[in-house]
Amino acid sequence: MSEYYWDKKVEYLRNTRWLYYNDDYLEFLVKGVWKIKGPVNIIDFGCGYGYLGLKLLPLLPEGSTYTGIDKGTELISKAKEIFQELPFTAEFIIGDIEEITVDQKYDIAMSHALLLHMSDSKQILKKMIDSVINKGRLICFESHWIASMSNYSLDGVDLSEIVQLGILQKLFEADSKGNGKDGNIGMQLPIIFSQLGLIDVECRVSDRVNFLDQNMDEEKKRILFHSLKEEGLGLEPGDRDKIIENLINRGLTEEEAQKQYEVEFSLSQKFGVESWFTYSPNMKVTFGTIKR
């Protein structure tokens, strides 16, 4: 069996998820938007180390339960280790969500940054829907890469010097057509939800704007900077010829590939711990109700 990529990314996940939402925003969703007033049974597809459970269970009514499914044995091991010390009812299952069959018994099915990695996201959504009881809910926190890429501001630098939105849009669309994996799926989910028969479909945008402030506490600044770097912001692109060849293979012209390498390299040189920088991930939170 080949090694599962995300099993080696536990620390990355733990160090970057906090960049997406403020805790009070998640509380607003639970209490003000979804209006969850009684205990619910949640299933989380592609749960990782249980991020959604850690964030939502303290906000949910007493008696709520959380079940996480993930292919990663190390991820599930970490989740069990974390939750055994917490006063919540949680269960974790090692399984490939593209193959596993789940009983139709949950009030809510969720995913977080999962569908962008799936070559057939609609089939995964159908599986998630099948796990939820009538009048239950489907909630997906998913990415919209092109919006995220436009949500940078580096003091003293024009955005066009570090991000080529047109080239990236072409690249993301080519990737989606080539392998089915779509980093912009978050913006499409309201349409897909409705097409799959869900009702009362709505979509929200994540609230957090990360501000690398040169007047902030030094330790907080260091932590934020390293989390932003782990998220991929300002990383050196690597071997120029190999990167350009890869970009061409993914659908860019040679000129576009060279330009993309140049702006990535430029950002890596200009973004540092002493920068004034803002970044908003712009995750989309789509939800709807199952009606059978």
FENQUIFEN-V385361 format. One record per backbone hydrogen bond with DSSP energy under -0.5 kcal/mol. NH is the residue of the N-H (numbers start at 1). CO is the residue of the C=O. E is the energy in kcal/mol with one decimal. If there is no record, write none. Layout:
nh->{NH & NH}
co->{CO & CO}
e->{E & E}
This chain:
nh->{5 & 7 & 8 & 9 & 13 & 14 & 15 & 16 & 16 & 17 & 19 & 20 & 21 & 25 & 26 & 27 & 28 & 29 & 30 & 31 & 32 & 33 & 33 & 34 & 36 & 37 & 42 & 42 & 43 & 44 & 45 & 45 & 46 & 47 & 47 & 50 & 51 & 54 & 55 & 56 & 57 & 59 & 60 & 60 & 64 & 65 & 66 & 67 & 68 & 69 & 70 & 73 & 76 & 77 & 78 & 79 & 80 & 81 & 82 & 83 & 84 & 85 & 86 & 88 & 89 & 90 & 91 & 93 & 95 & 95 & 97 & 99 & 100 & 105 & 105 & 106 & 107 & 108 & 109 & 110 & 111 & 112 & 113 & 117 & 118 & 121 & 123 & 124 & 125 & 126 & 127 & 128 & 129 & 130 & 131 & 131 & 132 & 133 & 135 & 136 & 137 & 138 & 139 & 140 & 141 & 142 & 142 & 145 & 147 & 148 & 149 & 150 & 151 & 153 & 155 & 155 & 157 & 161 & 162 & 162 & 163 & 165 & 168 & 169 & 170 & 171 & 172 & 173 & 174 & 175 & 176 & 177 & 178 & 179 & 180 & 180 & 182 & 183 & 185 & 186 & 187 & 188 & 189 & 191 & 192 & 193 & 194 & 195 & 196 & 197 & 198 & 199 & 202 & 204 & 206 & 208 & 210 & 210 & 212 & 212 & 213 & 216 & 221 & 222 & 223 & 224 & 225 & 226 & 227 & 228 & 229 & 230 & 231 & 232 & 233 & 234 & 235 & 243 & 244 & 245 & 246 & 247 & 248 & 249 & 250 & 251 & 252 & 257 & 258 & 259 & 260 & 261 & 262 & 263 & 264 & 265 & 266 & 267 & 268 & 269 & 270 & 271 & 272 & 275 & 277 & 277 & 278 & 279 & 280 & 284 & 285 & 286 & 286 & 287 & 288 & 289 & 290}
co->{3 & 4 & 5 & 6 & 9 & 10 & 11 & 12 & 13 & 13 & 16 & 17 & 17 & 22 & 22 & 23 & 24 & 25 & 26 & 27 & 28 & 28 & 29 & 29 & 30 & 35 & 40 & 65 & 108 & 67 & 43 & 110 & 69 & 44 & 69 & 47 & 47 & 50 & 51 & 52 & 53 & 56 & 56 & 57 & 61 & 40 & 89 & 42 & 91 & 44 & 93 & 71 & 72 & 73 & 74 & 75 & 76 & 77 & 78 & 79 & 80 & 82 & 83 & 86 & 64 & 88 & 66 & 68 & 70 & 93 & 95 & 96 & 96 & 103 & 131 & 131 & 41 & 41 & 137 & 43 & 139 & 45 & 141 & 114 & 115 & 118 & 120 & 120 & 121 & 122 & 123 & 124 & 125 & 126 & 127 & 128 & 129 & 106 & 290 & 133 & 107 & 288 & 109 & 286 & 111 & 140 & 284 & 183 & 144 & 144 & 145 & 146 & 148 & 278 & 153 & 276 & 154 & 158 & 158 & 159 & 159 & 163 & 164 & 165 & 166 & 167 & 168 & 169 & 170 & 171 & 172 & 173 & 174 & 175 & 175 & 176 & 180 & 181 & 182 & 143 & 184 & 185 & 185 & 188 & 188 & 189 & 190 & 191 & 192 & 194 & 193 & 289 & 287 & 285 & 283 & 20 & 208 & 279 & 210 & 277 & 211 & 213 & 217 & 218 & 219 & 220 & 221 & 222 & 223 & 224 & 225 & 226 & 227 & 229 & 228 & 232 & 232 & 239 & 240 & 241 & 242 & 243 & 244 & 245 & 246 & 248 & 247 & 253 & 254 & 255 & 256 & 257 & 258 & 259 & 260 & 261 & 262 & 263 & 264 & 265 & 266 & 267 & 270 & 272 & 212 & 275 & 153 & 210 & 151 & 142 & 204 & 140 & 284 & 202 & 138 & 199 & 136}
e->{-0.6 & -1.3 & -1.6 & -1.5 & -2.5 & -2.4 & -2.1 & -1.0 & -0.6 & -2.0 & -2.0 & -1.8 & -0.5 & -0.8 & -1.5 & -2.1 & -1.8 & -2.2 & -2.4 & -2.7 & -2.5 & -1.4 & -0.7 & -3.7 & -2.2 & -0.8 & -0.6 & -2.4 & -2.4 & -3.1 & -0.6 & -2.8 & -1.8 & -0.7 & -2.1 & -2.1 & -0.8 & -2.5 & -1.9 & -2.9 & -2.1 & -1.6 & -1.2 & -0.6 & -1.5 & -2.2 & -2.0 & -2.4 & -2.7 & -2.5 & -2.0 & -0.5 & -2.3 & -2.1 & -2.3 & -2.4 & -2.6 & -2.1 & -2.3 & -2.7 & -1.7 & -1.0 & -1.8 & -0.9 & -0.6 & -0.8 & -2.3 & -3.0 & -1.8 & -0.7 & -0.7 & -2.2 & -2.9 & -1.6 & -1.2 & -2.3 & -1.9 & -1.8 & -2.2 & -2.7 & -1.2 & -0.5 & -3.2 & -2.0 & -1.6 & -0.5 & -0.5 & -1.3 & -2.4 & -2.3 & -1.9 & -2.3 & -2.7 & -2.2 & -0.6 & -1.0 & -1.7 & -2.6 & -2.5 & -2.2 & -2.7 & -2.6 & -2.6 & -2.9 & -2.7 & -0.8 & -2.8 & -1.7 & -0.8 & -2.1 & -2.8 & -0.8 & -1.3 & -1.7 & -0.6 & -2.5 & -2.2 & -1.9 & -0.5 & -1.6 & -2.3 & -0.8 & -2.5 & -2.7 & -2.0 & -2.4 & -3.1 & -2.2 & -2.2 & -2.4 & -2.2 & -2.1 & -1.9 & -2.8 & -0.5 & -1.7 & -0.5 & -0.6 & -1.5 & -2.9 & -1.3 & -1.3 & -1.4 & -0.6 & -2.1 & -3.5 & -1.9 & -2.4 & -1.8 & -1.5 & -2.1 & -2.5 & -2.6 & -2.5 & -2.9 & -1.1 & -0.5 & -3.0 & -0.6 & -3.3 & -1.2 & -1.9 & -2.6 & -2.3 & -2.4 & -2.5 & -2.7 & -2.3 & -2.0 & -2.5 & -2.3 & -2.2 & -1.8 & -1.3 & -2.2 & -0.5 & -0.9 & -2.5 & -2.6 & -2.3 & -2.4 & -2.4 & -2.3 & -2.3 & -1.4 & -1.5 & -2.1 & -2.8 & -2.4 & -2.1 & -2.6 & -2.3 & -2.1 & -2.2 & -2.1 & -2.6 & -2.4 & -2.3 & -1.9 & -1.5 & -1.8 & -2.3 & -0.6 & -2.2 & -1.5 & -0.6 & -2.1 & -1.9 & -1.7 & -3.2 & -3.0 & -2.6 & -0.6 & -2.5 & -1.8 & -3.0 & -2.5}
